[in-house]
Amino acid sequence: MSLLPFEDRNFDFKTIYNFRDFGGYEAVDGRSVKSGRLFRSAHLANLSDGDHVAIGGLGVDVIIDLRHAPERKRQPSRLPLPKPHLLEYPDAPHAKSAKVAPHEAFLEHELFSAKDAHRYMMGSYTARPKDAGFQKIAAQSLRFMAASDSHDAAGVLIHCAAGKDRTGTLCALILSLLGVSQEDIMADYMMTLEAVNLDEIIAPAAALFTERYGRNIDAESIWPMFGVMPEFLQAALEGMIDETGSVETYLYNEIGVTPEEVSRIRDRYLAR
């Protein structure tokens, strides 16, 4: 159960989309996930001075940027001050020289209908738990969260381009580790539909892609790539959570964190 109303977890910034607190949920052993320590958002490239100062006041110790190298190069982050530790998605060597990210290449060459977009998104979410880059940055993120010498929880901000797909998967992994129910994890993921006015964004985006790629791309065809659907995150969760509902096997065998690190994360990010 969420212990924070939407209004208290959603930040109505003007120059960054989908910024919200993903703490404040019931967890294991009668404990709850601390609020004010775990944040998720879209990219930080266009921060106004006011939003830059506001984010700097949240006590963020690490920013986890899940975007590919071409995205980071085209839209470099405006990091809050004092500058936090930065973790970036580790592209494979052959991908570092790519001109666009994989989803951008799909948009340009393979997207013609909503069915195409839905198929791509399902494949992307299904593959993500086994993706070497995702596993590596997940391990780095969790070890940072576990590494504090005190029992204080480090402030964490996870983002990608839109703050919903790659970000949603890593947030789901962290909430699973903390013992949040799959129902609450899904509700947190779907909250993008409340936090972002898709109707305001999607038509201009379709017009931009139509002009850029020289063929008609309508809003309906790109909706699955701009919105969220339960089956998307469920596909990723099925790759991380075993038949008992546990994420530990994935964490230990695929991500490579230890039981001791998981215990420390729980001690830092859960409160009674």
N, C-alpha and C positions, 0 to 999 in steps of 0.2 A: 504494500500500500504506500502511496506517495504521502509523505508527511509535510510536503510543501505544496501550496496551491500554485497553479500555473503562473499567476501574477508575480509570485515571489521567486520563481526560478527562471523566468524569462526576462532578459535584459533588452529594453527597447532602444538599442543603439541606432543611430541614424546612418552610419556608414559601414556597418558590418551586420550581416544577416545571421539569424539563427543562433544567437549567443544565449546560452542558458546553462544553469547549474544542473548537473545530472546526479547530484547527491540527494539526500533527504528521502531515501526509501527505506522501508523495513528490510532487515537483512537477517542474518543467522543469530541464533542464541538470544533472541530478544533484543538484539542490538539494531542500530540504524546507521545508514551511511551518513557521514558528516556532510553538512551543507557548507557552502563557501570554500570548498577545497577542490572540487572537480567541475571543470567547465568544458563546454563543447561549442564549436562555432564554425562559420564559414571562414574564408581566408581573411587575412589582416592587411591586404594591400592598400586599401583606400580609406584608412582611418582618418577622420577629422582630428583636429587638435583636441577637441573636447572628449571624443571617444577614446583617444590615445591616453589621455590623462586618467579617464575613468577606469580603463582596463589596468593601467599601471597601479591603481589603488586596490586591486583585488588580491594582491599578494601571490601572484603567479610565479612559481619557481622554475617551471619547465614548460616549454611550448613544444608540442609534438605535431609536426607538420607532415601530413600524410600525402601531400601532393607529389607528383612526379617532377623530375628536374625541369622539363620544359615549362611546366606551370609555374614553378618557383622563379624561373628566370624571367618569364614574361610579367609576372605580378609579384615582385619581391615584397615580403612582409615588412610592415612598419611595426617593429617590436616595441612593446611597452618598456618603460623605464622604471626602476633599474632593469637592464636587460636580463631576462631569465636564461637559464640553460636551454639550448635548442637541439632537438632531435629531428632529423629529416629522413623521409622515406628513402631507403637505399636502393636506387634503381640498379638493375642488372647492368653489367658493363656494356652490352650491346644496345641498351635502351638509353644510356646517358646522352648519346648523340642524336637521339630522335628529335624531330622538330615539334612534335605534338605528343600529348599523352594518349594512351590507348583509347580512352573513351572519346577523345576529340577526333581521332582517326576514324572511329566507327561512325560518328556523326557525319563526317565528310563523305565517306565512301559507301556505307552500308545501311544507313537509316533512311527508310522510305515509308514506314508505317509504324503505328503504335505497337503492332505485333513484333516488328523488328526490335524496337526499343525494349519491350518487355523481355524478349528472348535474351538480348544482350545483358540486361540487368540481372536476370536469373543466373546466367553463366558467370558473371562477374562475382556475385555474392557467393555462389557455390564454390568457386575457385579460391576465394580470398583466404580462408583458413589454412590452405595448403601453400599459399604463395610465400616464397622464401623471403621476399622483402617485407611482407606483412609480419611474418613470424619474427624476423630480426628486430624490427622496430617495436613490436609488442614486447619482446624480451627486454630491450633497452628501456622501454617505458616502465615496465613493472619493476625492473631492478632499481631504477631511479626512485620509484615510489617506496621501495623497501629499504633503501640505503641510508636513510636519515639516522643519525646517531641518537636522536631523541625520539620521543613518542609523538612529536608533532607531525601532522600530515603535510607533506609538501603540496603547494598549490599547483594544479595541473590544468593546462588548457590544450585540448585536442582539437585539431581542425584539419580540413582538407579544402576543397574548393567551395562546396556548398554546405558542408557540415552535416551531411546526412548519411552517405553511403559508406565510405571508408571510415569516417569518424564514427558513424553509428555502429559499425562492426567492432571497432576497438572499445568503444564505450560499453557495448554489450558484453564483451569479454571481461572487462573490469567489474561490471556490476554482477556478472555471474560468479566471478571469484569471490566477491563480497557477500554472496548468498542472497542476492535479490531475486525474487521470483521471475520466471519467464514472462508472466503476465505483465509485471511492472516494467521489465526490460522492453517488451514490445510497446507498451504505452509510452515510454520515454522516447523510443524511436519514432513512433507515429506523431509525436508532438510537433514535428516539423510542420505539419499541416496547420497547426495553430500559430506557430511562431513566424511563419513566412506567408505572405500574401501571394500565392502562386498566380492567381489571376492577373495580378499587376505585373508579374515578371515574364510570364510564359509567352504572351503574344509578341512583345518586343524581341524576345530571344528568337522566336521562330522567324520573324522578319529579318533579324540580323543574319541568321544561318542561311536563309533564302538568298540574300544578297551575297554573302560570302562564298557560297558553294555553287551559285548559278543555277539552282533548281528549286522548285517549290517545296518548302518544309513547313508544314502547318503545326499549330499548337498542339493538336490532338496527338500527332505522331511523336512529339518529344515529351509529352507529359510523363510517361514512365521514367524518364531520365531526370526529370526535375522534381517529381513528387516522391512519395514513399508508399510502399505497399507491404502488407504483412508478410507475404510470401517471399519477399526479397530477404529480409532479415532472417526469416525462418530457415531459408536455405543455408545461410552462414552458421546459424546456431546448430543446425544438424551436423555441421562439420566440426563443431567444437564441444558439443555436449553429448555424452554417451547415453545409453538406454536407461541408466539409472538417474539421469538428470544431473550428472556431475560433470564439471569442467576440469577436474584435477588431472585426469589422464592426458588430456590435450596440453594442459599447462606444463606438465612434467616431461612428457615424451616429445611433443612437437615444439613448444616454445622454449623449453629448457630451463625454466625457473625451478627452484627447489621448494620443498615443503616449508622450510624455514623462511624463505622469502615470502611465500604466500601468507604464512602466519604473521610476519611483520607487517605486511600490507593491511591485513585485517585489523591488527592492533592499532594501526595508525589512522585508518579511515572509518572505523566503526566506533560508535559511541553507545553507551547505555542510557 
